[in-house]
Amino acid sequence: MGSGRSRAQAAPALALAVGLTLVAAAGAGAAHASPDLSLDDPAYLDLARARAAGALPPYLGGVRPLTEARIAALRLAAGLPPDPRLVSAGLRGFWLAPVSRLRVRGLLVRDHLRPYSTEVHPRDLAGGVSISCEHQEGRTCGAGAGLESELDSAAGHGAWLAAATRVRVLAGTSQYDADAAIDRAYASAELGPLTVLVGRDALVIGPSPRTHAAWGDHIAPLDQVRASTAPIDLIGPRGSTLRGSALFFLGRLRDPQTFHGALVDGTRVQADLWDTVELGLTHLIVMGGDGAPDFSLADYVFEHVRHKAGEPFSLGFASNRLAAEAAVTVPSAAGLRVSYQVATEDLRDEFGSMLRHDADHVLSVEVDRVGPRAGLLVELTRTGVRSHEHQLFTTGTTSLGRIAGAPLGPSSTAAFVGARVDLDGARLWPWLELADQSSDLYAFGTGPIVRTKDLPDERRARGGLRAAVDLAPDLRVELSGLAERVTTADFIPGHTRWNAAAEVAATWTPLWRVAR
């Protein structure tokens, strides 16, 4: 696109640089640096249980992962014993961790990916539904047998910088052909409540422990520049009135994309009231890339408050997605927490019709203790008929072929029930999910959204069990199995499929660092 494309790519970069400078100046204070803790680490469950018991106020700001230093500080505030694996949280001077985490897993999978876009119902969306791919942070998945290793390394200096990488090596059959990739590579710093990160890293946005309407753990790690704050007291001390937090990130979506090099801009603000209620608002903007419509810095700035459609019936230069979230925690012996998310690509005058047909809804109910050694999660999900689809960016809000939100994709309704059973030195997570996916066709005009054709529904009954055993403070072994029966598979009446997967994984987290 010549100079026009250069202006389009430079506009968000300039705005980001100015914003980070101002925020860093405001947030500078006590500083330290440590790498992010992997999203599957059991430390997150420890903090969630402390919050459920009332030992911690809302602490996430709706954003994960957290750094080792942040988690260590939260454990201290909650009265939890120090975690010996969070070694880098207290180091000063130069430190090095050639192996900060090593995970090896073996898989045996029978699975069929059903594309979101089918011959019966073409969609402006890349990727598809595959039970072995869900909530996997973009890892290789699908049918076959595989052996995968993940090596995390980290280093830092003094109170201002940490850098981390994750290298993934894969070997096996079918989808698990020999491959090696850099899955994470970033540098970060913490300046008081502010964390700034540059590089490739995972990101989860929203209050739910499992499914996220805006940006979840299904999508691949994002190449990004990110600034986020921990919750900050705004009115009154802890336990009184109001705390606030914020997130801004600018990332490059990975192919397949309609426009190679497309960018995603994310903004989030959250208010925590009386250490009980969390209210969040997230805005995503997809824009730019090779051959995409040009835009100026002013266009970019104003897109955050109104969509520039240009001429009548024009698609503008960007695609938007807006999500609102609320969570209520009731600290008690049972530890009840209820969260709700709603997200949509299009705000319509027919608001009720939009909520019914064109919005995603996720309702989660968590009970930390339903018995002496058990917890419960119930989740209801319903996605809109155009969830994550865009007419201009026809691969949708996806990266590396993985959708940003609910993995089931558009026109889905699902009910999930999962339990946590605490045993001596081990935990079990049995779960069951029923899902219905529609291929009905709808008409979108200026009035209500109208269904124009009733087509067959694909139905999924799935369940599984995961077990985790701590063999030592630095060694954790996990085993999991799942099975799924799909009827009216691929929306073909009478067609049935069976999918299944078995996995064993061992994670070693050394309790040492090389430090000076």
N, C-alpha and C positions, 0 to 999 in steps of 0.2 A: 504493500500500500504506500510505499515511499515515505515521505515526511509525515503524512497524515497518520500512518500507523505508529510512527515514532512518538508523536504527540499523544496518541491514545495510550500507549504503554507507559509514557513518562508521567502522565497526570496522576494516576494513583500512587506511583512511587514517590513523587514530590509531596503529595498530601501525607503519605505515611511518614516520610522523614521529618516533616514539620511536627506532626502529631507525637512521634516518639521523642523528639527533643523536648517538647513541652512537658510531656508526662514524666520523662526521666528527671527533668529538673525539679518537678513537684514531688516526685517520690523518692529522691535520693536521701539516703540516711544510712543506717546500718546495712551493709551489703555483704552478701556471701554468694557462692555459686555451687551448684550441685546438679547432676543430671536428673532428668525425669525418671520416675519409677514406672516400670512397665504396667500397662493397664490390667494385666492378669495377676498382679502381685497380691497376695493375701492381706497386705497392710491396708488396702482400701476397705476390706471387710471389717477389720479392727476399728477403723475410724467410723464407719457407718454404724457399727454397733454401739460405739461410745456416744454418737449423736442420738441414737434411738433411746439410750438410757438417760439422756439429759446432761452428759458429761462434756459435750461440745455443742456450741451453737452451729448454725449452718456455716460451713467452712469452704465449700467448693466455689461459690459464685457461679455454679452451673457449668464449670469447665474442668476437664481432666485432660492429660495427666497432671499430677502434682510433682514437684521436685522432692528429692530425698530430704533436703533441708526443711522444706515446708512440712513434710510428713513427720519428721523427727520433732519439730516444734509442736505440732498438733498432738502427738502422742504425749509429750510432756504436759501440755495444757489439760489433757484429758485424764492425767494420772495413770497412763499406761506405762508399763516397763519399757526401757529403751530397746529398740530393735537392733541387734548386733549387725544386721545386714546393711544398715544405713551408715556405712563407715564414712563416706565422703562428706556427710552432713556437717561434721565438726572439724574437718581438716583445714589448716591454713598453710600458706606457702605452696610450693609445687607438689602435686600429687598425681599419681598415675595408676590406672587400673586396666592392665592389658586384658584381663578377663573380669568384668564386673558382673556378668551373667552369662551362663552357657545353658542353652536349652536344646535337647535332642528329642525328637518325637518320631514315632513310626505310625504310619497310617495304612489302613486297608479300606477302600471306599468303593461302593457301588452307587453311583449317582447320575442323574440325568439333568442337565441344565435346560430349563424351558425358557427361551428368550422372552423378555417383556413384550417385545414386538413380534407378533405372530402373523401368519398369512390371514387368519380370521380377523385379527384386530391389530393392524399396524400402529405403532406408537413412536413418538419422537423421544426415544429413550434407549440408551445402550445398556447391555447387561442382561441378566435373567435370574430366575429363581433356582437355587440349588442349595439343599439343606447343608451340605458339607462346607459351603462358602460363608454361611451366615455368621456375623459377629466375629470374623476372623482377621480384621484389620488388613484386608487385602492379600492375605497369604494365598499361596497356590492351593487349589482345591479341585474337586471333581473326581471322576472315576479313575481307579488305578491303585497301585501300591507305591508308597513312598517313604523315604527316610530323609528327614530334614533337620538341619542344625542351625541354631541362631547364636551368634557370638556377639555379645555386647562388650564394648570397650569404652573407657572414659578417661579423661584427664582434666586437670584444672590448675589454676594458679591463684593463690591468695584469695582475696575476697571479691574478685570481679569477673571471673570467667570460668566456665565449664564447657567441655566439648565431649560429644558422645557419638558413637557409631553402632550400628547393628548390621552385621554381614550375615546373609542367609545363604546356605548351600543346600542343594536339593539333588536327590537321585532317586530313580524309580522307574515305573512303567506308566504308559498312557500320559495323563496330564502331569506326571511327576518326572519328566525327562530331566537329565542332568542340567543343572543351572546354578548360577551364583549371582547374587545381587546385593547391592547396598540398600538395605531396607530403611535405615535411619542414618542420618548424618547431620548434626546441628551443633551450634554453639549458643550458649545462653548465659544470662546474668540476672541476678536478683538484686534490686535496689529498693530496700525497704519492702513495701507491699507489692512492688512492681516486678514482674518477670518479663524479660525480653528474650526472644528466641529467633534465630535465623537458621534455616536449613530444612531438612526433611524430617518430619516427626508426625506421630499420631495426634489426633484431636477428637475429643468428645464434648458435645454441647448439650446440656439439658439436665433435668433433675432425675430422670428415670435410671434405675440400676441396669436396665437391659436395652430397651428400644428407644431410639431418639428420633424425633420428628425433624429436627434441623440438621444435625451432623453427628453421626454415631460411629460405632466401632466396626461397621461393615465396610466402610470405604477405606481405600488404601491410604497410607501415610502421605501427607501433603507437603510439597515444596513450598515453603512459606516464610513470611516475616510476621511475627506475632508479638503482641504486647497485651498482658493481662494483669489485673490486680487481684490480690486477695481481698476478702470483705474488709472494708474500712469503716470505723465508727464515724457516723455523720451527725447523728443527734443523740446525745446521751451516752453513758458508758454501756458496757456489755449488759444485756438483759433488759435494757430500757426500751428505746424507740426504734432507731433506724441504722442499718449498715448498708453500704453499697459497694458494688464491684463492677468492673467493666472489662471488655475484651475487644481487641481489634486484630484482624489478621488479613493478610493479602497473600494469596497462594496461586500457584500455577497448576492447573488441572492436567493430569497425565492422559495420554492418548488411550483409547480412541476418543477424539473430539471432532466436532464439526469444523472448528477452526483451531488448527494446531497452535498450542501456546495460550489457549484461553485462560483468563484469570478469574478467580473468585475472591470477592471482597466480603468479609464478615464483620459485623458489628453486633455487640451484645451488651446490654446493661441489666443489672439485677439489683433489686432491693430486698433486704432481709428485715422483717419486722418482728420485734419482740422475741428474737431468737427462736421463732416458731414458723413464721410464714415466709416463703420465698416467692418473689414475683420476677420473672425474667422476660425479656423481649430480644429476639434475634432477627437480624436482617441480613440476607445473603444476596449478593449481586454477581451474576456471571456476565463477563464482558471481554472484549478484545480477542486477540489471536490473529493468525494469518488469514486475511480476507474478510475479517469481521468489520462491521460498520465503524467508521472513525468517530472519535468524540474528543472533546476538549477537557481541560481541567475543571472549568465551570460546569460542564455537563456531568462530569464525574461527581463533583461535590453535591450538586443539586439532585442527583439520582438517589441519594440517601434519604431524601424527603419527598420526592415525587418522581414517578416514572415518566421519562421523556419519550412519548409516543411519536412525536414529530407530526407528519401529515396524517390526515384521517386514515385509519386502517393500517398505518405504519407499525412495524414491530419495534421501532426504536433501535437503540444500540446495545441494550442490556436486557437480561432476564432477572426477575426478582423472586425471592421467596421470603416470606415473613412468618415467624413463629412466636407464639406467646406461651409461657409456661408458668405454672403455679404449683407449689408444694407446701404441704402442712405437716409438720412433725409434732406428734403428741408424746413427749417424753414420759415414759411410764415403765412399769414392769414388763408390759407387752411390747412397748416400743413401736407404736403405730405411725406410719408415714404414708400419706396419700399425695400423688402427683398427677398433674394433667397437662398435656401439651396439645396445642392445635397449630397447624401450619398450612399455608396455602400459597400458590403462585399468583393468584388473581383475587383482588378485592372487588366485589361486584355490588351494584346497587341492590340486587336481590340477595340480601345478606343470608337469609334463611336457606335459600337454595344453594348458595355457596357452601355454607357449613355442612349441608346434607350431602352434597355430591362432589364438591371440589376442594375439600379440605381433609387433612390428615388429623386423626385424633388418637392419642395414646393416654390411657388411664391406668395407673399403677397403684396397687395397694400392697404395702409391705408390713409384715408383722414380725418383729425381731424374735419374739418368744411366744409360740403357740403351745409350748410345753417346756419342760425343764431343759431339753436339748434340741429344740427344733425351731425353725423360722419358716415363714411362708411368703411367697410373692405371687400375686394375681395380677395379670396384665391383659387389658382389652385394647385392641388396635383396629382402627378402621382408616383406610387410606382413600383419598379422592380419586376420581376416575382419570385425572390427569396428573397425578402426583409426580413431582420432579420433572415433568415434561415441559419442553419449551419449543415454540414454533421457530424461533431464530436459531437457538443452539439446540439442534435436533438430537444431540446425544444426551440432553438433559443435565441435571445436577449430578454428574458422575465423574469418577476419576479411576483410571485403569479398569474401566468396565464395571465398577462397583458403585451402587447408588449411595447417596449421602445419608439418606434417612432409613426408614423401615425396609429391611431386605426383601420382604414379600412384594414390594412394588405397588403399582396402581391398582385400584378397584379390589382391595383385599379387606377381609374381615377376619380377625383371629382372636382366639381366647387362649391364654397361656396360664398354666398353674405350675409353679415350681416350689420345692421345699428344700430346706437346708437342715441336715441332721448332723449334730456335733457329737463326735465320738472321742474317746481318748486317743489323741495323736492323729486323728483322721476326721474328714468331713465327707458327707455324701450329699449330692444334689440330684434327686430324681425330678423329672419334669414331664409334662404332657401338653401338647398344643393341638388345637383344631383350627383349620384355616379354610376359608372359602374365597376363591378368586374369580371375579366376574370378567366376561368378555363382552358385556353389553355395550351398545353404541349410544352416544348422547349427542344432542345438538346444543351448541353454545351460541346464543345470540345476545341481544341486549336485555332480554327478560330472564325468566327462570330457566334453569338448565333442565332439558327434557330428554328422557330416554326414548330413543327412536327405534331400537331393535333389541329384543330379548334373546340372548344367545346362551349356550350352555355354560355352567359354572364348573371350574376345576376345584376339587376338594382334597384337602390334605389332612391326614391323621398321623401324628408323629409323636414320638416320645423317646426318652433316653435317661441315662444315669451317668453321672460323673463322680469320681471318687478321688480325693487327694489325701496323701499320707506324707507327713513330715518325718523322714528317716533320720534327719539330723537338723541342727539349726540352719545349716546352709544347703540342705538337699531335700527336694520335694519331688514326689512321684505322683503322677496323675494318670488315671485310666478312665476312658469314657467310651460309651457305645450309644448309638441311636438308630432308629428305624423309622421309615415313613411309608405310608400307603397313599398313593395318589390315584383318585378315581376321576373319570372324565379327563384323563391326562392329556395335556396339550389341547384341551377343550374339544376332545374327540369323544362323543358318547360311546360308552362301553369299553373304552381304552383304560387299562389299569397299569400302574407301575409300582414297583417296590424299590426303595432306596435304603441303603444302610451304610454305616461307617463305624469303624473301631479305631481307637487311638490310644497309644501309651506315650507318655512324655516324662522326661526327667529334667528338672531345673536345678542347676548348681549356682549358688550366689556366694562367692568367696567372702570370708569375713576379714579381708585385709586389703590394704592399698599400699603402694609404694609412695612414701611422702618424704619431703624435706622440710 
